[in-house]
Amino acid sequence: MRGTSIGGLIILLWLIIGGVAAYERGYFKDNGDASCAKAGTVVVTVIAGPLNWLGVNPKIKCAVPAPSK
């Protein structure tokens, strides 16, 4: 039972730090640009934000095909 509460506390702290990272990048400002892409960016920042503070700096590379003509 004690391991569960410690794990929950670690997850909570991780998400709080991620939320602070997203706030520092200005993702919570109301600029009228609400979209699924912006929401996805905020979610990924909250989840991976603490990794940047630890110096991991995760990067995602993806090649998107050009739209057909």
N, CA, C and O atoms as a CHARMM CRD file, in Angstrom:
* protein
*
  276
    1    1 MET  N      0.83100  -1.21100   0.00000 PROA 1      0.00000
    2    1 MET  CA     0.00000   0.00000   0.00000 PROA 1      0.00000
    3    1 MET  C      0.86200   1.25600   0.00000 PROA 1      0.00000
    4    1 MET  O      0.53300   2.24000  -0.66200 PROA 1      0.00000
    5    2 ARG  N      1.95400   1.22300   0.73500 PROA 2      0.00000
    6    2 ARG  CA     2.82100   2.39500   0.81800 PROA 2      0.00000
    7    2 ARG  C      3.47900   2.70200  -0.52900 PROA 2      0.00000
    8    2 ARG  O      3.65400   3.87200  -0.86800 PROA 2      0.00000
    9    3 GLY  N      3.84300   1.68500  -1.29700 PROA 3      0.00000
   10    3 GLY  CA     4.43800   1.89500  -2.60700 PROA 3      0.00000
   11    3 GLY  C      3.48900   2.59500  -3.55800 PROA 3      0.00000
   12    3 GLY  O      3.91600   3.38300  -4.40200 PROA 3      0.00000
   13    4 THR  N      2.21400   2.31500  -3.42600 PROA 4      0.00000
   14    4 THR  CA     1.21500   2.94900  -4.28400 PROA 4      0.00000
   15    4 THR  C      1.13300   4.44400  -3.99800 PROA 4      0.00000
   16    4 THR  O      1.03600   5.24100  -4.93100 PROA 4      0.00000
   17    5 SER  N      1.17000   4.83300  -2.74200 PROA 5      0.00000
   18    5 SER  CA     1.07200   6.25500  -2.42500 PROA 5      0.00000
   19    5 SER  C      2.34200   7.00000  -2.84100 PROA 5      0.00000
   20    5 SER  O      2.26500   8.16000  -3.24800 PROA 5      0.00000
   21    6 ILE  N      3.49700   6.36300  -2.74700 PROA 6      0.00000
   22    6 ILE  CA     4.73500   7.00600  -3.19100 PROA 6      0.00000
   23    6 ILE  C      4.72600   7.14900  -4.71100 PROA 6      0.00000
   24    6 ILE  O      5.12300   8.18700  -5.24000 PROA 6      0.00000
   25    7 GLY  N      4.27700   6.11200  -5.41400 PROA 7      0.00000
   26    7 GLY  CA     4.17500   6.17600  -6.86800 PROA 7      0.00000
   27    7 GLY  C      3.20800   7.26300  -7.31000 PROA 7      0.00000
   28    7 GLY  O      3.48200   7.99400  -8.26200 PROA 7      0.00000
   29    8 GLY  N      2.08600   7.37000  -6.62500 PROA 8      0.00000
   30    8 GLY  CA     1.11200   8.41200  -6.94500 PROA 8      0.00000
   31    8 GLY  C      1.66400   9.80600  -6.71300 PROA 8      0.00000
   32    8 GLY  O      1.39600  10.72600  -7.48600 PROA 8      0.00000
   33    9 LEU  N      2.43600   9.95700  -5.64700 PROA 9      0.00000
   34    9 LEU  CA     3.04800  11.25100  -5.35100 PROA 9      0.00000
   35    9 LEU  C      4.07200  11.62000  -6.42000 PROA 9      0.00000
   36    9 LEU  O      4.15400  12.77700  -6.83200 PROA 9      0.00000
   37   10 ILE  N      4.84800  10.64200  -6.86700 PROA 10     0.00000
   38   10 ILE  CA     5.82800  10.90600  -7.92600 PROA 10     0.00000
   39   10 ILE  C      5.12900  11.32200  -9.21300 PROA 10     0.00000
   40   10 ILE  O      5.56500  12.26300  -9.87700 PROA 10     0.00000
   41   11 ILE  N      4.05000  10.63500  -9.57300 PROA 11     0.00000
   42   11 ILE  CA     3.29800  10.98400 -10.78200 PROA 11     0.00000
   43   11 ILE  C      2.69500  12.37800 -10.65600 PROA 11     0.00000
   44   11 ILE  O      2.73400  13.16300 -11.60400 PROA 11     0.00000
   45   12 LEU  N      2.14200  12.68400  -9.49600 PROA 12     0.00000
   46   12 LEU  CA     1.55900  14.01100  -9.27800 PROA 12     0.00000
   47   12 LEU  C      2.61600  15.09900  -9.41300 PROA 12     0.00000
   48   12 LEU  O      2.38000  16.10800 -10.07700 PROA 12     0.00000
   49   13 LEU  N      3.77400  14.90800  -8.79400 PROA 13     0.00000
   50   13 LEU  CA     4.85300  15.89500  -8.91600 PROA 13     0.00000
   51   13 LEU  C      5.32400  16.03400 -10.35000 PROA 13     0.00000
   52   13 LEU  O      5.60200  17.14000 -10.81200 PROA 13     0.00000
   53   14 TRP  N      5.41700  14.90500 -11.06500 PROA 14     0.00000
   54   14 TRP  CA     5.83300  14.91200 -12.47600 PROA 14     0.00000
   55   14 TRP  C      4.87300  15.77300 -13.30400 PROA 14     0.00000
   56   14 TRP  O      5.31000  16.59400 -14.11000 PROA 14     0.00000
   57   15 LEU  N      3.56500  15.58000 -13.10100 PROA 15     0.00000
   58   15 LEU  CA     2.57000  16.33800 -13.86100 PROA 15     0.00000
   59   15 LEU  C      2.56100  17.81200 -13.48100 PROA 15     0.00000
   60   15 LEU  O      2.33200  18.67200 -14.33200 PROA 15     0.00000
   61   16 ILE  N      2.80600  18.10800 -12.21700 PROA 16     0.00000
   62   16 ILE  CA     2.87300  19.51500 -11.79300 PROA 16     0.00000
   63   16 ILE  C      4.06200  20.20000 -12.46000 PROA 16     0.00000
   64   16 ILE  O      3.93500  21.31800 -12.96100 PROA 16     0.00000
   65   17 ILE  N      5.22100  19.53300 -12.46800 PROA 17     0.00000
   66   17 ILE  CA     6.39700  20.10300 -13.11400 PROA 17     0.00000
   67   17 ILE  C      6.14300  20.28500 -14.61600 PROA 17     0.00000
   68   17 ILE  O      6.54300  21.29500 -15.19500 PROA 17     0.00000
   69   18 GLY  N      5.48500  19.31800 -15.24000 PROA 18     0.00000
   70   18 GLY  CA     5.13700  19.43800 -16.65600 PROA 18     0.00000
   71   18 GLY  C      4.18300  20.59200 -16.91200 PROA 18     0.00000
   72   18 GLY  O      4.30600  21.29500 -17.91500 PROA 18     0.00000
   73   19 GLY  N      3.23800  20.78600 -16.01200 PROA 19     0.00000
   74   19 GLY  CA     2.32100  21.91700 -16.13500 PROA 19     0.00000
   75   19 GLY  C      3.04000  23.25000 -16.03000 PROA 19     0.00000
   76   19 GLY  O      2.70900  24.19800 -16.74200 PROA 19     0.00000
   77   20 VAL  N      4.02600  23.32500 -15.14000 PROA 20     0.00000
   78   20 VAL  CA     4.82800  24.54300 -15.01200 PROA 20     0.00000
   79   20 VAL  C      5.63100  24.77000 -16.29500 PROA 20     0.00000
   80   20 VAL  O      5.75400  25.90400 -16.76000 PROA 20     0.00000
   81   21 ALA  N      6.17300  23.70100 -16.86300 PROA 21     0.00000
   82   21 ALA  CA     6.92800  23.83000 -18.11700 PROA 21     0.00000
   83   21 ALA  C      6.02800  24.34500 -19.24300 PROA 21     0.00000
   84   21 ALA  O      6.44100  25.20500 -20.02100 PROA 21     0.00000
   85   22 ALA  N      4.80500  23.82500 -19.33400 PROA 22     0.00000
   86   22 ALA  CA     3.86300  24.29500 -20.35400 PROA 22     0.00000
   87   22 ALA  C      3.47600  25.74900 -20.10600 PROA 22     0.00000
   88   22 ALA  O      3.32600  26.52000 -21.05400 PROA 22     0.00000
   89   23 TYR  N      3.31500  26.12700 -18.84300 PROA 23     0.00000
   90   23 TYR  CA     2.98600  27.50700 -18.49900 PROA 23     0.00000
   91   23 TYR  C      4.13000  28.44500 -18.89800 PROA 23     0.00000
   92   23 TYR  O      3.89300  29.52800 -19.43200 PROA 23     0.00000
   93   24 GLU  N      5.37500  28.01800 -18.63300 PROA 24     0.00000
   94   24 GLU  CA     6.52500  28.84700 -18.99100 PROA 24     0.00000
   95   24 GLU  C      6.61200  29.07700 -20.49600 PROA 24     0.00000
   96   24 GLU  O      7.11200  30.11300 -20.93600 PROA 24     0.00000
   97   25 ARG  N      6.13600  28.13300 -21.27600 PROA 25     0.00000
   98   25 ARG  CA     6.16300  28.27500 -22.73400 PROA 25     0.00000
   99   25 ARG  C      4.95200  29.04500 -23.24800 PROA 25     0.00000
  100   25 ARG  O      4.84600  29.28700 -24.45000 PROA 25     0.00000
  101   26 GLY  N      4.04300  29.43300 -22.36700 PROA 26     0.00000
  102   26 GLY  CA     2.89900  30.25700 -22.75200 PROA 26     0.00000
  103   26 GLY  C      1.75600  29.48800 -23.38500 PROA 26     0.00000
  104   26 GLY  O      0.94200  30.07500 -24.09700 PROA 26     0.00000
  105   27 TYR  N      1.67600  28.17300 -23.13900 PROA 27     0.00000
  106   27 TYR  CA     0.64300  27.36500 -23.77800 PROA 27     0.00000
  107   27 TYR  C     -0.74400  27.56700 -23.16900 PROA 27     0.00000
  108   27 TYR  O     -1.73900  27.15900 -23.76900 PROA 27     0.00000
  109   28 PHE  N     -0.83100  28.18200 -22.00500 PROA 28     0.00000
  110   28 PHE  CA    -2.13500  28.35600 -21.37100 PROA 28     0.00000
  111   28 PHE  C     -2.72500  29.74000 -21.60700 PROA 28     0.00000
  112   28 PHE  O     -3.78500  30.05700 -21.06700 PROA 28     0.00000
  113   29 LYS  N     -2.05800  30.56800 -22.40300 PROA 29     0.00000
  114   29 LYS  CA    -2.59600  31.89000 -22.72600 PROA 29     0.00000
  115   29 LYS  C     -3.75400  31.73700 -23.69900 PROA 29     0.00000
  116   29 LYS  O     -3.71900  30.88900 -24.59100 PROA 29     0.00000
  117   30 ASP  N     -4.77400  32.55800 -23.52400 PROA 30     0.00000
  118   30 ASP  CA    -5.93700  32.51400 -24.41600 PROA 30     0.00000
  119   30 ASP  C     -5.67300  33.41600 -25.61400 PROA 30     0.00000
  120   30 ASP  O     -5.88700  34.62700 -25.55500 PROA 30     0.00000
  121   31 ASN  N     -5.19900  32.80300 -26.71300 PROA 31     0.00000
  122   31 ASN  CA    -4.93100  33.59500 -27.91500 PROA 31     0.00000
  123   31 ASN  C     -5.89900  33.24700 -29.04200 PROA 31     0.00000
  124   31 ASN  O     -5.69000  33.65500 -30.18500 PROA 31     0.00000
  125   32 GLY  N     -6.95900  32.49600 -28.73000 PROA 32     0.00000
  126   32 GLY  CA    -7.97200  32.18900 -29.72200 PROA 32     0.00000
  127   32 GLY  C     -7.59100  31.07000 -30.67200 PROA 32     0.00000
  128   32 GLY  O     -8.35900  30.74800 -31.57800 PROA 32     0.00000
  129   33 ASP  N     -6.42800  30.47100 -30.49000 PROA 33     0.00000
  130   33 ASP  CA    -5.95600  29.41200 -31.38700 PROA 33     0.00000
  131   33 ASP  C     -6.16800  28.04900 -30.73800 PROA 33     0.00000
  132   33 ASP  O     -5.20900  27.34100 -30.43200 PROA 33     0.00000
  133   34 ALA  N     -7.42600  27.69100 -30.53200 PROA 34     0.00000
  134   34 ALA  CA    -7.74400  26.40800 -29.92100 PROA 34     0.00000
  135   34 ALA  C     -7.90600  25.36000 -31.01800 PROA 34     0.00000
  136   34 ALA  O     -8.77400  25.48200 -31.88200 PROA 34     0.00000
  137   35 SER  N     -7.06500  24.33600 -30.97400 PROA 35     0.00000
  138   35 SER  CA    -7.13900  23.27300 -31.96700 PROA 35     0.00000
  139   35 SER  C     -6.65800  21.97700 -31.32600 PROA 35     0.00000
  140   35 SER  O     -6.10600  21.97200 -30.22600 PROA 35     0.00000
  141   36 CYS  N     -6.87900  20.89800 -32.03000 PROA 36     0.00000
  142   36 CYS  CA    -6.40500  19.59700 -31.54300 PROA 36     0.00000
  143   36 CYS  C     -4.88700  19.57000 -31.49700 PROA 36     0.00000
  144   36 CYS  O     -4.30600  18.96400 -30.59600 PROA 36     0.00000
  145   37 ALA  N     -4.23200  20.22100 -32.46100 PROA 37     0.00000
  146   37 ALA  CA    -2.77100  20.24600 -32.48100 PROA 37     0.00000
  147   37 ALA  C     -2.22300  20.97800 -31.25800 PROA 37     0.00000
  148   37 ALA  O     -1.24800  20.53800 -30.65000 PROA 37     0.00000
  149   38 LYS  N     -2.84900  22.08600 -30.90500 PROA 38     0.00000
  150   38 LYS  CA    -2.38900  22.83900 -29.73400 PROA 38     0.00000
  151   38 LYS  C     -2.63100  22.03400 -28.46500 PROA 38     0.00000
  152   38 LYS  O     -1.77600  22.00900 -27.57900 PROA 38     0.00000
  153   39 ALA  N     -3.77300  21.37900 -28.36500 PROA 39     0.00000
  154   39 ALA  CA    -4.05600  20.55100 -27.19800 PROA 39     0.00000
  155   39 ALA  C     -3.05300  19.40600 -27.09600 PROA 39     0.00000
  156   39 ALA  O     -2.60100  19.06900 -26.00200 PROA 39     0.00000
  157   40 GLY  N     -2.70900  18.81400 -28.22700 PROA 40     0.00000
  158   40 GLY  CA    -1.71800  17.74400 -28.23800 PROA 40     0.00000
  159   40 GLY  C     -0.35800  18.23700 -27.78700 PROA 40     0.00000
  160   40 GLY  O      0.35100  17.54200 -27.05800 PROA 40     0.00000
  161   41 THR  N      0.00800  19.43500 -28.21700 PROA 41     0.00000
  162   41 THR  CA     1.28200  20.02700 -27.81600 PROA 41     0.00000
  163   41 THR  C      1.32300  20.24900 -26.31300 PROA 41     0.00000
  164   41 THR  O      2.33600  19.97400 -25.66900 PROA 41     0.00000
  165   42 VAL  N      0.23100  20.74300 -25.75500 PROA 42     0.00000
  166   42 VAL  CA     0.16900  20.98400 -24.31500 PROA 42     0.00000
  167   42 VAL  C      0.28200  19.66600 -23.55900 PROA 42     0.00000
  168   42 VAL  O      1.01800  19.57900 -22.57600 PROA 42     0.00000
  169   43 VAL  N     -0.44000  18.64000 -24.00500 PROA 43     0.00000
  170   43 VAL  CA    -0.40200  17.34400 -23.32600 PROA 43     0.00000
  171   43 VAL  C      0.99800  16.74300 -23.37200 PROA 43     0.00000
  172   43 VAL  O      1.49500  16.24800 -22.36100 PROA 43     0.00000
  173   44 VAL  N      1.63100  16.78500 -24.53100 PROA 44     0.00000
  174   44 VAL  CA     2.98500  16.22700 -24.64900 PROA 44     0.00000
  175   44 VAL  C      3.96600  17.02100 -23.79600 PROA 44     0.00000
  176   44 VAL  O      4.86900  16.43900 -23.19400 PROA 44     0.00000
  177   45 THR  N      3.80600  18.32600 -23.73500 PROA 45     0.00000
  178   45 THR  CA     4.69200  19.14900 -22.91500 PROA 45     0.00000
  179   45 THR  C      4.51400  18.82700 -21.44200 PROA 45     0.00000
  180   45 THR  O      5.49600  18.74600 -20.70400 PROA 45     0.00000
  181   46 VAL  N      3.28100  18.64300 -21.00500 PROA 46     0.00000
  182   46 VAL  CA     3.03700  18.30300 -19.60200 PROA 46     0.00000
  183   46 VAL  C      3.65100  16.95100 -19.26900 PROA 46     0.00000
  184   46 VAL  O      4.20200  16.76900 -18.18300 PROA 46     0.00000
  185   47 ILE  N      3.55800  16.00300 -20.19300 PROA 47     0.00000
  186   47 ILE  CA     4.09800  14.66700 -19.93500 PROA 47     0.00000
  187   47 ILE  C      5.62300  14.64900 -20.03700 PROA 47     0.00000
  188   47 ILE  O      6.28400  14.03000 -19.20400 PROA 47     0.00000
  189   48 ALA  N      6.19000  15.31600 -21.04200 PROA 48     0.00000
  190   48 ALA  CA     7.63400  15.25900 -21.27200 PROA 48     0.00000
  191   48 ALA  C      8.38500  16.46700 -20.71500 PROA 48     0.00000
  192   48 ALA  O      9.61600  16.48700 -20.74100 PROA 48     0.00000
  193   49 GLY  N      7.67600  17.46200 -20.21800 PROA 49     0.00000
  194   49 GLY  CA     8.31300  18.67400 -19.71800 PROA 49     0.00000
  195   49 GLY  C      9.40500  18.44100 -18.68900 PROA 49     0.00000
  196   49 GLY  O     10.47000  19.04900 -18.79200 PROA 49     0.00000
  197   50 PRO  N      9.18400  17.58700 -17.70300 PROA 50     0.00000
  198   50 PRO  CA    10.24000  17.34400 -16.71300 PROA 50     0.00000
  199   50 PRO  C     11.50200  16.74100 -17.32500 PROA 50     0.00000
  200   50 PRO  O     12.59100  16.92600 -16.78200 PROA 50     0.00000
  201   51 LEU  N     11.38200  16.03000 -18.43100 PROA 51     0.00000
  202   51 LEU  CA    12.56900  15.46600 -19.07600 PROA 51     0.00000
  203   51 LEU  C     13.49600  16.57600 -19.56700 PROA 51     0.00000
  204   51 LEU  O     14.71800  16.44100 -19.50100 PROA 51     0.00000
  205   52 ASN  N     12.91600  17.67000 -20.06000 PROA 52     0.00000
  206   52 ASN  CA    13.73600  18.80000 -20.49800 PROA 52     0.00000
  207   52 ASN  C     14.49400  19.40100 -19.32600 PROA 52     0.00000
  208   52 ASN  O     15.66100  19.76600 -19.46400 PROA 52     0.00000
  209   53 TRP  N     13.84500  19.50600 -18.17900 PROA 53     0.00000
  210   53 TRP  CA    14.50200  20.06400 -17.00400 PROA 53     0.00000
  211   53 TRP  C     15.60800  19.15100 -16.50100 PROA 53     0.00000
  212   53 TRP  O     16.55700  19.60800 -15.86500 PROA 53     0.00000
  213   54 LEU  N     15.48500  17.84800 -16.78800 PROA 54     0.00000
  214   54 LEU  CA    16.52800  16.90300 -16.39100 PROA 54     0.00000
  215   54 LEU  C     17.65000  16.83400 -17.42800 PROA 54     0.00000
  216   54 LEU  O     18.64600  16.14500 -17.20900 PROA 54     0.00000
  217   55 GLY  N     17.50300  17.53600 -18.54700 PROA 55     0.00000
  218   55 GLY  CA    18.53700  17.59600 -19.56700 PROA 55     0.00000
  219   55 GLY  C     18.40300  16.54700 -20.65200 PROA 55     0.00000
  220   55 GLY  O     19.31600  16.39300 -21.46400 PROA 55     0.00000
  221   56 VAL  N     17.28700  15.81500 -20.69300 PROA 56     0.00000
  222   56 VAL  CA    17.12000  14.76500 -21.69800 PROA 56     0.00000
  223   56 VAL  C     16.80400  15.35900 -23.06200 PROA 56     0.00000
  224   56 VAL  O     17.30900  14.86600 -24.07100 PROA 56     0.00000
  225   57 ASN  N     15.98900  16.39700 -23.12200 PROA 57     0.00000
  226   57 ASN  CA    15.60800  17.10500 -24.34600 PROA 57     0.00000
  227   57 ASN  C     15.10400  16.16000 -25.44300 PROA 57     0.00000
  228   57 ASN  O     15.76000  16.01200 -26.47400 PROA 57     0.00000
  229   58 PRO  N     13.95200  15.52300 -25.23600 PROA 58     0.00000
  230   58 PRO  CA    13.42300  14.60000 -26.24700 PROA 58     0.00000
  231   58 PRO  C     12.99100  15.33800 -27.51300 PROA 58     0.00000
  232   58 PRO  O     12.43600  16.43500 -27.44000 PROA 58     0.00000
  233   59 LYS  N     13.24300  14.74200 -28.64900 PROA 59     0.00000
  234   59 LYS  CA    12.84300  15.32600 -29.93700 PROA 59     0.00000
  235   59 LYS  C     12.11400  14.26000 -30.73300 PROA 59     0.00000
  236   59 LYS  O     12.47000  13.08200 -30.68700 PROA 59     0.00000
  237   60 ILE  N     11.10000  14.68000 -31.45600 PROA 60     0.00000
  238   60 ILE  CA    10.33400  13.76900 -32.29500 PROA 60     0.00000
  239   60 ILE  C     10.53500  14.20100 -33.74100 PROA 60     0.00000
  240   60 ILE  O     10.30900  15.35900 -34.09300 PROA 60     0.00000
  241   61 LYS  N     10.95900  13.26500 -34.56500 PROA 61     0.00000
  242   61 LYS  CA    11.12300  13.54200 -35.99200 PROA 61     0.00000
  243   61 LYS  C     10.04500  12.77400 -36.73900 PROA 61     0.00000
  244   61 LYS  O      9.83800  11.58300 -36.50800 PROA 61     0.00000
  245   62 CYS  N      9.38100  13.45100 -37.61300 PROA 62     0.00000
  246   62 CYS  CA     8.40300  12.74800 -38.43700 PROA 62     0.00000
  247   62 CYS  C      8.39500  13.38600 -39.82800 PROA 62     0.00000
  248   62 CYS  O      8.52400  14.60100 -39.97800 PROA 62     0.00000
  249   63 ALA  N      8.24500  12.55000 -40.80900 PROA 63     0.00000
  250   63 ALA  CA     8.17700  13.00500 -42.19000 PROA 63     0.00000
  251   63 ALA  C      6.72700  12.86700 -42.65100 PROA 63     0.00000
  252   63 ALA  O      6.18700  11.76300 -42.72400 PROA 63     0.00000
  253   64 VAL  N      6.12100  13.98200 -42.95300 PROA 64     0.00000
  254   64 VAL  CA     4.74300  13.98800 -43.40000 PROA 64     0.00000
  255   64 VAL  C      4.73400  14.15500 -44.91100 PROA 64     0.00000
  256   64 VAL  O      5.35500  15.08400 -45.42900 PROA 64     0.00000
  257   65 PRO  N      4.05200  13.28500 -45.62200 PROA 65     0.00000
  258   65 PRO  CA     4.02500  13.41200 -47.07800 PROA 65     0.00000
  259   65 PRO  C      3.29500  14.69000 -47.50400 PROA 65     0.00000
  260   65 PRO  O      2.37100  15.15200 -46.83500 PROA 65     0.00000
  261   66 ALA  N      3.72700  15.23600 -48.61500 PROA 66     0.00000
  262   66 ALA  CA     3.09000  16.43400 -49.14100 PROA 66     0.00000
  263   66 ALA  C      1.68100  16.10300 -49.61700 PROA 66     0.00000
  264   66 ALA  O      1.43100  15.00000 -50.10300 PROA 66     0.00000
  265   67 PRO  N      0.76100  17.05300 -49.47900 PROA 67     0.00000
  266   67 PRO  CA    -0.60500  16.79500 -49.94600 PROA 67     0.00000
  267   67 PRO  C     -0.64500  16.59200 -51.46700 PROA 67     0.00000
  268   67 PRO  O      0.15900  17.16200 -52.20300 PROA 67     0.00000
  269   68 SER  N     -1.57100  15.79000 -51.90600 PROA 68     0.00000
  270   68 SER  CA    -1.70600  15.54500 -53.34300 PROA 68     0.00000
  271   68 SER  C     -2.25900  16.78600 -54.03200 PROA 68     0.00000
  272   68 SER  O     -2.94500  17.60300 -53.41700 PROA 68     0.00000
  273   69 LYS  N     -1.95200  16.91100 -55.31200 PROA 69     0.00000
  274   69 LYS  CA    -2.38000  18.09500 -56.06600 PROA 69     0.00000
  275   69 LYS  C     -3.69500  17.86300 -56.75000 PROA 69     0.00000
  276   69 LYS  O     -4.20300  18.75600 -57.42900 PROA 69     0.00000
